[in-house]
Amino acid sequence: MATDIRTSELKSPIDVAEYLFCRLHEVGIRSIHGVPGDYNLVALDYISKVGCRWIGNCNELNAGYAADGYARVKGISAIVTTFGVGELSAINALAGAYSEYVPIVHIVGTPSTISQRDGMLLHHTLGNGNFDVFANMNRDISCATAKLNDPHEAATLIDHAIRECWVQSRPVYITLPTDMVQKKIEGERLKTPINLGTLANDPEKEDYVVDVVLKYLHAAKNPVILVDACAVRHRVLDEVHELVAKSNLPTFVTPMGKSAVNETLPTFGGVYAGDGSNPGVRERLESSDLILSIGSIKSDFNTAGFTYRISQLSTIDFHSDHMRVRYSEYPGVRMKGVLRKVIDRMGTLNVQPGPIAHNDIPKKDQQISKDQVINHAWFWPRMGQWLQPKDIVITETGTANFGIWETKFPEGVTALSQVLWGSIGYSVGACQGAAMAAEEMGGNKRTILFVGDGSFELTAQELSTMIRHDLKPIIFVICNEGYTIERYIHGMNESYNDIQTWKFKDLVATFGADPKKSKTFQIKTKEEAHDLFNDKEFSSAPYLQFVELYMPKEDAPMALKLTAEASAKTNAKQ
């Protein structure tokens, strides 16, 4: 049971909930995602008071996906759910954020400390008096847990959780009992911002590792750079960009690292994913005698089914909590400090040119006619020609995730995908969160979603939230009659990979969109797609636009086919 702090002892009394939301506002969060429930209702009253806004999603799973998308654009996010039923609906999304290093503060409104102490038979419980069971479920997908059961500890626990969320770039779990929401605590702490800085490396260890890296880098005859997701998640892109520009080394990204570097640079060579790589990339990278691998995540879909052919003897791995030079590992030496000193001390390197990425459509797919169906080989390079600098591009697990490998981005594009966790339907919620973050940041960034029809049906309700908040995404639903990626893994013509066909574009009106603030399209041929991309009003994204984009059922990007085949073989191993 919580005990009060005497208000007379406090210099600046503040309620626990207000303190919490003030800290979230301090780290840049302006929109709070979630779903109201009776255990969090009073806490929600404080959101507008601190200058934030409540989004109000259609369900907690969508809210979790939206918080993920918001955090990938804005840097960090927050979601509020209610005890048991609410938090468990969100747990898939939070697990995905943990898997992919996305910082989300998950706040759960819980029954009062008195109810928990007495083991009361309350709604949203398992009926056994155990109030820890859901916190235990969340423990392994959170980098920190804070149970705000005592006002004496509340501020310290809140600050620690938010810091860990930022530094480790993973979700944290905070429980807020109903009788703690309005407890008074010391507000003087708010005058001191939370320290979000990472620990510096031990100088002697760091210098030693830098010397080792430079020894191999200067000896290398044809070194290259490979950038992956953790370079983005652990905030070393400034160092990466400077390294790429100063070294002039051929630079590649993995699928999860897409948009991590400026793809308009002459040294950018494309996407490396083993057998699923862009043309010429695998040959150039795998023949290199030294690969500077920054923030790698060598998962199955990120490597086109574990088809990397890179020797550790020719690799230097840069990570957030350690370095690995060939087979020597240096725990606790973080990549940020090492990268900075490598850039400063680099000097002249041996540079052998590599392939240059482009958005050229294959010759056999270049013809455009009014009756010619859209295929992936044509669409993704053509779409790349339409993209603009600073666009935010979200791709769903499936054909879009693999097709985007064939797209060369303009400068400043931000790509969102969920290659490792791969929860279908993720991208629709993520689109809402990303569009909200983009609106807050200004600059008229377009938010563009590519999602398959099967995936869209899982989380379609979040279109309603986008309409509610007058967001202006461009949404492409790829209509190809079901789960194409799963067809290629197993069951090409089986009914379990089919879906009910919807009138997708009609949902815009169904969810209440103002016809003057929205527009829908049905695109079935290359000519129609080509004309749409050339439409200046469409491209200016003046309001929400929804495109039904039809493609053949059995057409898929080559990288998807290769990865699906490898996945099927892995699944079949005895």
Secondary structure, 3 states (H helix, E strand, C coil): CCCCCCHHHCCCEEEHHHHHHHHHHHCCCCEEEECCCCCCHHHHCCCHHHCCEECCCCCHHHHHHHHHHHHHHHCCEEEEEECCHHHHHHHHHHHHHHHCCCCEEEEEEECCHHHHHHCCCCCCCCCCCCCCHHHHHHHCCCCCEEECCCHHHHHHHHHHHHHHHHHHCCCEEEEEECCCCCCEEECHHHHCCCCCCCCCCCHHHHHHHHHHHHHHHHHCCCCEEEECHHHHHCCCHHHHHHHHHHHCCCEEECHHHCCCCCCCCCCEEEECCHHHCCCCHHHHHHCCCCEEEECCCCCCHHHCCCCCCCCHHHEEEECCCEEEECCEEEECCCHHHHHHHHHHHCCCCCCCCCCCCCCCCCHHHCCCCCCCECCHHHHHHHHHHHCCCCCEEEECCCHHHHHHHHCCCCCCCEEECCCCCCCCCHHHHHHHHHHHHHHHHCCCCCEEEEEEHHHHHHHCCHHHHHHHCCCCCEEEEEECCCCHHHHHHCCCCCHHHCCCCCCHHHHHHHCCCCHHHEEEEEECEHHHHHHHHCCHHHHCCCCEEEEEEECCCCCCCHHHHHHHHHHHHHHHCC
